[in-house]
């Protein structure tokens, strides 16, 4: 009897995503900034947002938050979710958002 043979992928593959030059500039400080919580309604984003908000309020004066419910479910599999993604830029502008914390479940 022989041992099984398995194909394996190298865990240190190429990085995906945009090159660093294409990313939005990050603010040096969150003092006085308005932060959006944007979520796909998967894997405890609401709990992570609450912890982030508590920690950020202790560290940055005048920081404000807009809850994820204002932006809809960005999961992207139904008409409601597609609409949420399509309307996201307008909603961010309407709420005067400076920074977004985007939670996507794994």
N, C-alpha and C positions, 0 to 999 in steps of 0.2 A: 504494500500500500504506500502511495506517495503523499507527500504533504501538498495541501492546496496551494495554488499559485494565484496571486492577486495583483492586478494592475494598481499602481499607486501614483497619485499626483504629488508633485513637489509642493510643500506648503509655503514656500517663499516665491510664489509666482509673481508676474508683473502686476504692478499696481494699476487699478482702473481709475476712471474718473477724469476730471479736467486737469490740465496742467496748472501748477500754482499761479501762473500769470493770469489765468482766466477767472480766478476767484474774486469775489467782492472783497474790498478792503475791510478789515476788521477794525472796530473802534478800539482805541488804546485804553478806554475806560468806559464803564457802564453807568457812571454817575449821571443822573438826570435823563437817562435813555428810557424809551418805551419799548418793551420787549413783547413780542408775539410768541405764544406757544402754538405750534402747528403740529398736528398729530394724525396718524393713520388709524387710531383707535385700536391698536394692537399692542400687546405686551407692556402693560403697566406704565404707559406714558404719563398718565395722570399722577401717579405716585412720584415718578422722577421729576416732573414739573414742580410739584409741591416742594420737594427737597431743594431743587435749584432755586426756587423763589425765596425760600427761607434763608438760604445761604447768601444769595445776592442782596437781599434787603439788609442783612447784617454788614455787608461789605461796601455797598454803594448807596450814597444818599440820593433821594429823589427818584429812584428807579421805579418804573411803573410796568404793570403787566396786563396783557389782554389774553383772556383764557382761550383755550383751543376751540371751544364751542362757537366762538365768533368766526372761525375760519372753515368749519366743516371738516368732514372726514376725507383725508387726501389719499386714501388707500388706492383708488383708481380702478375698481372693478365694476362699478355700477354707474348709472347715469348721475346719481346724486354725487358720487365721489368725483366723477369727471368734471361736473359742474363746480365742485369745490376747488379743484385745481385751476380750472379756467378763470374763476373769479378771485383767486388768491391775490394777484397783484393789486386789483382794485380795493379789496378789503384791507390789505396792508396799508395802502395809501390813505384810505378813509379813517383808519385808526391811528394814523400818524406814527407808524412803526419805524423804529430805528434799527432794530436787531430782531432776528427770529431764531428761536430755539426750535428745531424740527426734530420730532421724535418719530422714528420708524421702528416698528417691531421686528424682531428677528425670529 
